[in-house]
Amino acid sequence: LCEIMWAAVGHQRSAFCAGVEAVLPLEGKRQLSLLRYVEQAATPGCAKSVLQHILEFSGHNQWLKICGGSKLQVLQSACQELDSEPRVLEFGTYIGFSSIAMAVSRSDLTVTSLEAHPISAAVALRLIKLSGLDSRIQVVLGPSDVTMAALNVVADMVFLDHSSRRYHLDLESLIKNGQLSGAGLVVADNVLSPGAPLFLNYIFQRHFDCRVYEIPEFMMEMVPDWIVVAKRLPGSSGAAVTTVPHAELRKCALQVHRLCMRSMHDVIELNEWVINAARVRSVCALCFGARLTSSFQRG
């Protein structure tokens, strides 16, 4: 299946077996529909045109969980905080939207993006090439805990946008392995919706200057989300967390993971996302109190 998918989005489109798409999960079908739409409508070599047509597809056809709207402004502003020729390490390429957007925000910025799912990686590679940014964006296929260990890169900024249950684990590994620069920036999306309570627990126990922006989910104004921008401070350590996360945090993280797994195959109603965000907010307020409140910004 994966080999056929790679052929489908590469130069051997005739090799694509039409019957394969019928057995793909909902998310896979959505991504292939996006690819067809953007390839037909966008201007080749124009990254802004590719971004615009991805947004149009999500707004008028099938919703995509991308870092769009006000979230994108926070992400691109974070890129502007970096020194010259910054190196960004992204966890969760998805369809390549944020990689392209970060590269567009600065002409001297390069991105290495990790993606575990072959269909997403294949679609992203095609859209990145269509954007004319394939010389500045590298997509690495494989589980994050395997691929990042093999990378010879020290990132100036890390963008966490993959499985939220891995945010704190992968960040800790990066710091331990010396793969995040001493004054590195960490940006994390989806911290409230669907939620990354264990990541917040990790960040609040480390030497980070943390900003939490509350912003509506892209194209889902009723669902609030948090995007976190955390700057590493001198003395930051990658040592193991000494305080066991609160039982409510662990329970909440498990509920978030189950909801995310369901969303890969089923349509989750808007009300359920709203309820989930309210639950994550309540648990985080209970466990972090004033530390969380003092970090809030308004997006």
C-alpha positions as CSV (number, residue, x, y, z in Angstrom):
1,L,0.0,0.0,0.0
2,C,2.7,2.5,1.0
3,E,4.7,1.8,-2.3
4,I,1.5,2.5,-4.3
5,M,0.9,5.7,-2.4
6,W,4.5,6.9,-3.1
7,A,4.0,6.2,-6.8
8,A,0.6,8.0,-6.7
9,V,2.0,11.3,-5.6
10,G,5.3,11.0,-7.6
11,H,6.1,10.9,-11.2
12,Q,4.5,7.5,-11.8
13,R,0.9,8.5,-11.3
14,S,-0.3,5.9,-13.9
15,A,0.9,3.2,-11.4
16,F,-1.7,4.2,-8.9
17,C,-4.3,1.5,-8.3
18,A,-7.7,3.1,-8.1
19,G,-9.0,0.4,-5.8
20,V,-6.5,1.3,-3.1
21,E,-8.2,4.6,-2.2
22,A,-11.4,2.7,-1.4
23,V,-9.7,1.0,1.6
24,L,-7.9,4.1,2.9
25,P,-9.0,5.6,6.2
26,L,-11.0,8.8,6.2
27,E,-7.9,10.9,6.8
28,G,-6.0,9.3,3.9
29,K,-8.9,10.0,1.5
30,R,-9.1,13.6,2.6
31,Q,-5.4,14.1,2.0
32,L,-5.5,12.7,-1.5
33,S,-8.5,14.9,-2.3
34,L,-6.4,17.9,-1.1
35,L,-3.5,16.9,-3.3
36,R,-5.6,16.7,-6.4
37,Y,-7.3,20.1,-5.6
38,V,-4.0,22.0,-5.0
39,E,-2.2,20.5,-8.0
40,Q,-5.0,21.6,-10.3
41,A,-5.5,25.1,-8.8
42,A,-2.1,26.3,-7.5
43,T,0.6,28.1,-9.4
44,P,3.7,25.8,-9.6
45,G,6.7,27.3,-7.9
46,C,4.6,29.8,-5.9
47,A,4.5,28.8,-2.2
48,K,2.0,31.4,-1.3
49,S,-0.4,30.1,-4.0
50,V,0.0,26.6,-2.6
51,L,-0.7,27.8,1.0
52,Q,-3.8,29.7,-0.2
53,H,-5.3,26.8,-2.0
54,I,-4.7,24.5,1.0
55,L,-6.7,27.0,3.1
56,E,-9.4,27.2,0.4
57,F,-9.7,23.4,0.4
58,S,-10.0,23.3,4.1
59,G,-12.6,26.1,4.2
60,H,-14.8,24.9,1.3
61,N,-14.3,21.2,1.0
62,Q,-13.0,19.1,3.9
63,W,-11.6,20.5,7.1
64,L,-7.9,19.9,7.8
65,K,-6.2,20.2,11.2
66,I,-3.5,22.6,10.1
67,C,-1.9,25.5,11.9
68,G,-4.0,28.1,10.1
69,G,-5.6,31.5,10.9
70,S,-4.3,33.2,14.1
71,K,-2.2,30.2,15.0
72,L,-0.2,30.7,11.8
73,Q,0.5,34.3,12.9
74,V,2.0,33.0,16.2
75,L,4.1,30.4,14.5
76,Q,5.5,32.8,11.9
77,S,6.1,35.5,14.6
78,A,8.1,32.9,16.5
79,C,10.3,32.3,13.4
80,Q,11.1,36.0,13.4
81,E,12.6,35.7,16.9
82,L,15.3,33.5,15.7
83,D,18.9,34.5,14.7
84,S,20.1,34.4,11.1
85,E,19.9,31.1,9.1
86,P,17.8,29.3,11.7
87,R,17.2,25.6,11.6
88,V,13.8,24.4,12.5
89,L,12.9,20.8,13.5
90,E,9.3,20.0,13.0
91,F,7.5,17.0,14.5
92,G,4.5,16.1,12.4
93,T,4.8,17.2,8.7
94,Y,1.1,16.3,8.0
95,I,0.5,17.7,4.5
96,G,3.4,20.2,4.7
97,F,1.4,23.3,5.3
98,S,3.3,24.6,8.4
99,S,6.7,23.6,6.8
100,I,5.9,25.7,3.8
101,A,4.5,28.6,5.9
102,M,7.7,28.7,8.1
103,A,9.9,28.7,5.0
104,V,7.9,31.5,3.4
105,S,8.2,33.6,6.6
106,R,12.0,33.8,6.3
107,S,14.1,33.2,3.2
108,D,17.1,32.1,5.3
109,L,15.2,29.4,7.3
110,T,15.4,25.7,6.7
111,V,13.1,23.0,8.0
112,T,13.7,19.3,8.8
113,S,10.3,17.8,9.3
114,L,9.5,14.3,10.7
115,E,6.4,12.4,9.7
116,A,5.4,8.9,10.8
117,H,2.6,8.3,8.3
118,P,3.6,7.4,4.7
119,I,0.5,8.9,3.1
120,S,1.0,12.3,4.8
121,A,4.7,12.3,4.0
122,A,4.1,11.5,0.4
123,V,1.5,14.2,0.0
124,A,3.7,16.8,1.8
125,L,6.6,16.0,-0.4
126,R,4.6,16.6,-3.5
127,L,3.1,19.9,-2.2
128,I,6.6,21.1,-1.0
129,K,8.0,20.4,-4.5
130,L,5.0,22.2,-6.0
131,S,5.9,25.2,-3.8
132,G,9.4,25.3,-5.1
133,L,10.8,24.9,-1.5
134,D,12.2,21.3,-1.7
135,S,15.8,22.6,-1.4
136,R,15.0,24.2,2.0
137,I,12.5,21.6,3.5
138,Q,13.5,18.0,4.2
139,V,10.9,15.4,5.1
140,V,12.0,12.4,7.0
141,L,9.7,9.4,7.2
142,G,9.5,7.3,10.3
143,P,8.5,7.3,14.0
144,S,9.9,10.4,15.8
145,D,11.8,8.5,18.5
146,V,13.7,6.6,15.8
147,T,14.3,9.3,13.1
148,M,15.4,12.2,15.4
149,A,18.1,10.1,16.9
150,A,19.6,9.6,13.5
151,L,19.6,13.3,12.6
152,N,22.7,15.3,12.6
153,V,21.0,18.6,13.4
154,V,21.0,21.1,16.3
155,A,17.7,23.0,16.0
156,D,17.2,26.7,16.8
157,M,13.4,26.1,17.0
158,V,11.3,23.0,17.5
159,F,7.7,22.9,16.3
160,L,5.7,20.1,18.0
161,D,2.6,19.3,16.0
162,H,2.4,15.4,16.0
163,S,1.0,13.1,18.6
164,S,0.5,15.3,21.7
165,R,1.3,12.3,24.0
166,R,4.9,12.4,22.6
167,Y,5.5,16.2,23.0
168,H,7.3,15.9,26.3
169,L,9.1,12.7,25.5
170,D,10.6,13.9,22.2
171,L,11.5,17.3,23.6
172,E,13.3,15.7,26.6
173,S,15.2,13.4,24.2
174,L,16.3,16.4,22.0
175,I,17.6,18.3,25.0
176,K,19.4,15.2,26.4
177,N,21.0,14.6,23.0
178,G,22.1,18.2,22.6
179,Q,19.8,18.7,19.5
180,L,18.2,21.9,20.8
181,S,20.4,25.0,20.9
182,G,21.1,26.6,24.3
183,A,18.6,29.4,23.7
184,G,16.3,27.3,21.5
185,L,12.6,28.0,21.0
186,V,9.9,25.4,21.4
187,V,6.5,26.0,19.8
188,A,3.7,23.5,20.5
189,D,0.3,23.5,18.8
190,N,-2.9,21.7,20.0
191,V,-2.0,22.0,23.7
192,L,-5.6,22.5,24.7
193,S,-7.4,20.8,21.8
194,P,-7.0,17.9,21.6
195,G,-4.6,18.6,24.5
196,A,-1.0,18.0,25.7
197,P,-1.2,18.1,29.6
198,L,2.0,16.1,30.1
199,F,3.9,18.5,27.9
200,L,2.8,21.4,30.1
201,N,3.8,19.4,33.1
202,Y,7.3,19.0,31.6
203,I,7.7,22.6,30.5
204,F,6.6,24.0,33.8
205,Q,9.3,21.9,35.6
206,R,12.1,23.2,33.4
207,H,13.8,26.5,32.8
208,F,11.7,27.9,30.1
209,D,10.1,31.3,29.6
210,C,6.6,30.1,28.6
211,R,3.9,32.0,26.7
212,V,0.5,30.4,26.2
213,Y,-1.7,31.9,23.5
214,E,-5.4,31.0,23.6
215,I,-6.7,31.0,20.0
216,P,-9.7,29.4,18.4
217,E,-9.1,26.2,16.5
218,F,-8.6,26.9,12.8
219,M,-12.1,26.9,11.1
220,M,-13.7,25.8,14.4
221,E,-14.4,29.0,16.2
222,M,-16.3,27.3,19.0
223,V,-13.3,25.1,20.0
224,P,-10.6,27.0,21.9
225,D,-6.9,25.9,21.7
226,W,-3.6,26.8,23.2
227,I,-0.4,27.3,21.2
228,V,2.7,27.4,23.5
229,V,5.9,29.4,22.8
230,A,8.6,28.5,25.3
231,K,12.2,29.9,25.2
232,R,14.9,27.8,26.7
233,L,16.8,29.7,29.4
234,P,20.3,29.2,30.8
235,G,20.5,26.3,33.1
236,S,17.8,24.3,31.3
237,S,18.3,20.6,31.8
238,G,17.0,17.5,30.1
239,A,17.2,15.4,33.2
240,A,14.2,13.1,33.9
241,V,11.2,14.7,35.5
242,T,11.4,14.1,39.2
243,T,7.8,14.8,40.1
244,V,5.4,12.2,39.0
245,P,2.6,13.8,37.0
246,H,-0.7,14.3,38.8
247,A,-3.0,11.3,38.4
248,E,-5.6,13.6,36.7
249,L,-3.0,14.7,34.2
250,R,-2.3,11.1,33.2
251,K,-6.0,10.3,33.0
252,C,-6.6,13.3,30.9
253,A,-3.7,12.5,28.5
254,L,-5.2,9.0,28.0
255,Q,-8.6,10.4,27.2
256,V,-7.0,12.8,24.6
257,H,-5.2,10.0,23.0
258,R,-8.3,7.9,22.6
259,L,-10.2,10.8,21.0
260,C,-7.3,11.4,18.6
261,M,-7.3,7.7,17.5
262,R,-11.1,7.8,16.9
263,S,-10.7,10.9,14.8
264,M,-8.5,9.1,12.3
265,H,-11.4,6.9,11.3
266,D,-14.6,8.7,12.4
267,V,-16.0,12.2,12.2
268,I,-15.9,13.7,15.7
269,E,-18.8,16.1,16.3
270,L,-18.0,19.7,17.2
271,N,-19.6,19.4,20.6
272,E,-17.3,16.6,21.6
273,W,-14.2,18.7,20.7
274,V,-15.7,21.5,22.9
275,I,-16.3,19.2,25.8
276,N,-12.8,17.7,25.5
277,A,-11.2,21.2,25.5
278,A,-13.2,22.1,28.6
279,R,-12.0,18.9,30.4
280,V,-8.3,19.6,29.5
281,R,-8.6,23.2,30.7
282,S,-10.1,22.1,34.0
283,V,-7.4,19.6,34.7
284,C,-4.6,22.0,33.8
285,A,-6.1,24.7,36.0
286,L,-6.2,22.2,38.9
287,C,-2.7,21.0,38.4
288,F,-0.8,24.1,37.4
289,G,-2.8,27.0,38.9
290,A,-1.0,30.3,38.9
291,R,1.9,29.0,36.9
292,L,-0.5,28.5,33.9
293,T,-2.5,31.7,34.5
294,S,0.7,33.9,34.5
295,S,1.8,32.4,31.2
296,F,-1.3,33.4,29.3
297,Q,-1.2,35.8,26.3
298,R,-4.0,36.8,24.1
299,G,-3.7,35.7,20.4
